[in-house]
Amino acid sequence: MSESMNTTNEKTALIDQYQSELVKVKSADKPVELSKVHEKLAKSYFDLREYEEGLKHFDKAINQAKRIKDRALEAFYLGSKGTAYLHHKLPEEGFLCFKEIVEIADEIKNSGLKSDALGSMGLVYMETGDPGLAIEKIKEALELAEEIDDPKRTMAQLGALGNTYLLLAATEDAEKYFGRALELANELGDLQSKAGYLNNLAIILDNGGRKEEALAQFEQVLKISRDIKDKPAERNALQYLINLELELRPHSDLVLSYLDNIIALSIELNFTAEIKNYRDYQIMVLLRLNRQSDAVDAINEELKVEGLDGDPNRMTYLYNNLGNVYYDQGKLPRAEAAYQSGFDLSVNNGVLAAQARFLGKLGAVCADKGDLEQAKSYTIRSLEMAEKLKDVPLQAEQQSLLAMTYADLNQKEKAAELANKAMQLFEENGQKLYVERMHSFLNELKAN
């Protein structure tokens, strides 16, 4: 069963539960309790995109509040309705709800309620592409929150301004407002909000090239999210930490710990689509750390998981890495088997670029084994495909390998001709190290 089907089934089960609650509170004639159940049903129907049914229950919740003449409760349900509209990309409808709340708040002189509604109106303006009015409304909301000395509402509006400026790429302003919001989160002991503001500040630092500072902030986010058991926030922090570690310290084994954690979380949270990507990161890091035995185990495990119906592109990638590890270890028969499997897979799937590269690798293995005629055959085929594909780096690589094979076959003139061609292509690509290698090869060829 797919993840979306599981989610839909869970939401449908919630609706059944709330419908049962509705029957009970109706018979007891409890309007406040009845309004709460109607609101829960409304949100659930919106989550299923059954908007017409959801609106019926929102209106019933609002009508129950009107029945008992509780204007604050009426405004609360209007806010819930408006937020549902906003979350489901219906901002104009949500705006009308928030506008009505402002009128109720003025009527009952509730500045906190008015601040919330103005802030929500600002979000609507941002959603509809009017950042100027968005900032104006959110600043009004902030002033009201500060007037009534409500630190929680003040923090929320500071955060909203930070998000708005961040969307506008005004990073200095965004950093200023997030910083003030973070101070209040600390004062309030609100760890959830603190993690959010630290995360946003870390993103700004990362985008601004202040990578080490960003990494330190994300480490704080990771710790807090674990303390409050917010697994999505933990996973988000791990994603950033993995990318930063790979960028700053590509040979650090700390990233392996982060990868283990994010794979476990992704499994727990049903983010299965990304697990293979993280497994591939693990293999890459193990290879960088020269932990070849662990890399082989990891690759073979992934090949088993892919099985017969796996992603052919990923299996090709895995076979390539497996062959490379065995080649570096001097285990030539195993390297040859891995490269052959990758080549066969690329032939079956018609991927010419992969075929060309695997032929080149098979040629290198055969040359090292001393099977020079077979090596020459593979390398010539790889070179022909590289020329057809106009893959200049591969052409240069195969010409250089072919030159060495001809040298081993004591065909020096042909070897020199190919080496010069390869050197010219390496020069055109700016590959100075390979140019020097070809110079050395030609000098040795002349000396012998």
N, C-alpha and C positions, 0 to 999 in steps of 0.2 A: 504493500500500500504506500502511495506517495506521501511526502510530508504535507502537501496542501490538503490532501484528503483527510489525513489525521487531524489537522487543525480545524477543518470544516466540521468533522464529526464531534470534536470537543465543543465547538461553539453551539452546535445544534443540541448537544446534551445539556449545555447551560440553559438554553432557552426552555427546554422541557422542565428543568429544575425550577426556573423562575415562574413558569406558568403554574406549577403546583403551588408555589408560594402565593401567587396571586389569588388563587381560589381560597386559600386560608384567610388572608387578610381582608378579602372582600366580605366574607361572612362575619368577620369580627368588627366591621365598620371602623377601621382605623385609617383615616385619610393620609396621615403622614407616612405610615408604613406602606400604604397602598401606593403613594406617589414614588417611594423609593424603589419598589419592585417594578413599577412602570418604567422608571429611568433605566434600571438594569436591563430590562427587556429591550428598550429602545437602543441602547448601546450595542447589545448583542446582535440585533437585527441589522444595524449599520455595519457591524463587522462582517456580516454575511452579504453586505451590499443590497439588502432588502430594505431600501430606504423608505418606501411607502409605509410598510408595516412599522418601521422604526419611528417614523414621524407621528404615527397614531399614538404610540406609547409615550413619546416625549410630550405631546399635547395633553394626554391624559394626566401625566405627572404634573404639568403646569396647571391644569384645571383643578386638580386636587388641592394645590397650594392656594389657588384663588378661592376655592370653596371655604377654606378656613381663614381667608383674608390674611395670609402670611406672605407679605410682599417680598421679604428677604428670601424665603424659600422659593417663591415664584421666579425671582431673579437667578437663584442658584440653578434651577432647571433650565432656564433660558440659556444660561452660560454653558451648561452641559450640552444642550442642543447645538449651540453655536460652535462649540469646540469640535463636536462630532462632524458638523458640516466642514469645518476647516481641515480636519484630519483626512477627510474623504474628498479633498480637492473641490469643495463647493464653497469658496470663500465669500462670495457675494451674499449667499443665503445666511451664512454665519454672521456677516456684518450687521444685518437687520436685527438679529438676536442681541448682539452686543450694544447696539444703539438703543434698543428698548431697555436694556439693563441700566444704561446711563440715566435714562429718564426716571426709572424706578429709584435708583440710588439718590438722585437729586430730590425726589419726592420724600423719601424716608431719611434723607440727610445721612447717608452711609458712604463716607469717603473711601473706605476700604473696598467696598463693592464697586464703586465708580473707578477706582484705580485699576482693579482687575479688568473691568470692561474696556477701559481706554487702552490698556496694554494689549488686550486681544484684538481691538480694532487696529492697532499698530501692526500686529502680525498679519491681519487681512491685507492691509495696504502693501506690506512687503510681498505677500503672496501674489498680489495682483500687479506688481511691478511699479509701485510708487514709493520708493524708499524715503523720499523727502517727507511725505505725510506720515509714513511709518515712524520715523524718528520723532516727529512732532508729537504724535499721540503717545508714544512710549515715554517721552520726557514729561508730558503732562501727568501720566500715570506715576512716574517716579516722584515728581513734586508732591503729589497728593500723599503718596506713601510716606515721604519724609515729613510732611506736615503733621500727620497723625502719629509719627514716631513708631511706625510699624516696620521693624527690621526685616521680617521675613518677606513682606511685600516689596520693600526697598531692594532687597537682594534679588528678588525675581525680576524686577524691572531693570536693574543694572545688568543682569545677565542677558535680558532680552535686547538691551541696547548693544551689548558686546556682540551678540550673535548677528544683529543687524549690520553693525559696522564691519564685522568679519565677512559677511556676504558681499559687502560693497568693496572689499579689499582695502579698507581703511584700517590697517593693522594697528597703528599707534593708538587710535581711539578705542578699538576693540580691546587691546591689551589693558588700557586704562580702566575701562568699565569692568572687565573680567577680574582685574586686580582688586577693585573695590568690592565686587560681589564675593570674591574669595575671602576677604577680610571679614565680611559679615557672616559668611558660612562658618568660619572658624569661631567667631563670637557665639553663634547660635549652636555650635556643636553639630551642625547638619553635615554629616559625612557624605551623604548621597550628592548634595549640591557641591560640596568641596571637591569631590572626585570629578564632577562635570566641569567645573571651572578650571581646575588644574589641567584637565584633558584639553580644553580649548586653548589655554595659555601655551601648553606644550606644542599644539599644532602650529600656533603662531611662531613659536621659537624654531620649530623644525623648518617651516616654510621660509623663515628669515635666515636660514643657514646656521643658526645657533644650536647645532646638533647635540653637543654634550649637555647643554642646559635642558634641552627638550627631553633627552634620555632620562635625566634625573627626575624631571617632572612626571614622566610616564611611569617611572618606578614607584613614585608616590601613589599615582592612580592605581597601579597594580595592587599595592599593599592595602589601600583603603577598600578597593572593590572586593578583595578577599575577606577583609574584616567584616564587611556588611553583607557578604555572600551575594554580591551582584555579579552573576556569571557573565552576562553579555558585556558589562563594563570591563570585567577582567579580560575577556577575550579580545576586546577592542584594544586595551592597553598592550596586551601581548603582541598583537599585530604590529603596532608601531615599534615596540621594543625589538622585535625580530628584524624589521627593516633597518632600524637605526644601528643595531649591532652588526648586521651584515655590511652596512655602509662604512661604519667607523672602525670596526675590528673584525674583518672578514675571516681571521684565523682564530677567533675566540670560541671556546667550547661552551660559553654561557648560552649562546643561541640554541644549542641542542636542548638545554633544559627548558627554554621558552617554547621550543617546538614540541617537545613532549607534552607540555601543559596545554598548548593550544589544540593539539590533536585530540587529547582527552576531552577537553571542553567542547570541541566541535562535534564529537561523537555524542556527548551528553545533550547538547542543544540541537541536535539533528541538522547541523550544517555540514552534511556529508559531502556536498559537492566540492568543498574546499580541502578535504582531507588529503586527497592525492597530491595536491599542490604543495602542502606542507611536508608530505613524505618525500617529495622530490627535493625540497629545500634541505631536508635532513641528509639525503644522499650527497648533495652538493657540499654541505659543510663537512661531512665525514671525509670526503675526498680531499677537501682543502686541508684538513687536519692530518692527512696521511694515515687515517685509520681505515686502511684498505680492506682488512678482514671484515670490519663492521659494515663497511659500505657494500661489500659483496653480499653479506647476509641480508641487508636491507633491500638491495636490488632484487635478489632472488625471492624474497618475501612478497615484494610488489608484483613481480612477474606471476607468482602463484595467484595473487588476488585478481589480477587482470584476466588470467585464464584464457579460454578460447574466444570469449565474447568481449574482450577488453578493448580499450581505445588503442587502435593500431599506432597512432602517432606517439602515444606515451610508451607503448611497448618498444617501439623503435628507439626512442630516447634511452630507455632502460638497457636494452641490448648494447647500445653504443657505449654507455658508461661501464657496463659489465666487461665488455671487450677491452676497453681502455685500462681498467684495473688489472685484469689478467695480463695484458700486454706489458704494463709497467712492472708487474711481478715476475715477468719472464716465463709465465705459464702460457706458452704459445699455442698448444693444442686447444686449451680452453678459450683463449682469446679468439682463435680462428672459429670455434664453434659459435661463440656469441655473435661475432660479426656476420657469420653466415646466416644465423637466425634473423638478424636484423635486416640483412640483404634480402632474404626470401620474403620477409614481411613487407618490405618496401616495394618489391616486385609485385606481390599480390595486390597491393593497394595503389600501384601506379605512381609512386612518389620518386621521380627521376633524381632529384637532388640527393635524397637519402641513398639511393642506389649507387650514385657516383661516389659518395663518401665511403660507403661500406666497401666498394670495390677497391678503393685506394687503401683502406685499412687492411683488407685481405692481402693486397699486394705487399704491404709492409711486413706482415706476418710471414708470408712465404719467403721474402728476401732474408729475413732473420733466420728462418729455418734452413736456408741454403738452396731452396727450390727456386732458382733464378728465372727459369723459363716461365714457370707459373706466375711468379711475381711480375715479370714483364707483361704477361697477358692481362693480368688484373689491372695493372697500372695504366696500360694503353687504353683499355676499355673505360677506365675512370676518367682519363684525360679527354677522350673523345666525347664523353657525356658532359664533362665540365665545359668544353668548347661549345657544345650544342646549347648548354644552359647559359653560356656567357658568364660563368662563375670564374672570375679572374683569380681570386685567391686560391681556389682549388686547382686551377690550371697550373699556377706557379708551383704549388705543393707537389703535384703529380709529375711535373716536368723535372723537378729536383730529385724526386724518388727514382724516376726512370733513369735519370743521368747516373745515379749511384749504381743502379742495377746493371747498366751497360758497362760501367767501369769495372764491376765485379766480373762481367763477362769478357773483360779485356777488349772492349770495343771503345777505345779512348776517344776517337774522333766523334762518334755519335754521342758519347757522354758529355764531351765539351760543348757540342752544339746545343744539347738540351739544357746544360747548366747555364749557359749564357742567356738562353731564352727565359729560363726561370729567374735569373738574376735581374733581367730587365723588367719583368713583371713585378718582382719584389720591390724594385726601386720605384716603379710607378705607384705602388700601394704604400710607399713609405715604410716598408718593413726592413729597417736597417740591420737588425740582427740576422735575418735570413740572407740579406745581401752579403754580409761579412762571411757567413757560412759558405755561400757559393764561391766567394773569392778564395777562401781556404781550400775548398774542394778542388777548384781549378788549379791552384798552385801545387797541391799534392799530385794531381793528375799529370802535370808537366814534369814534376820531380821524378815520378816513377815511369 
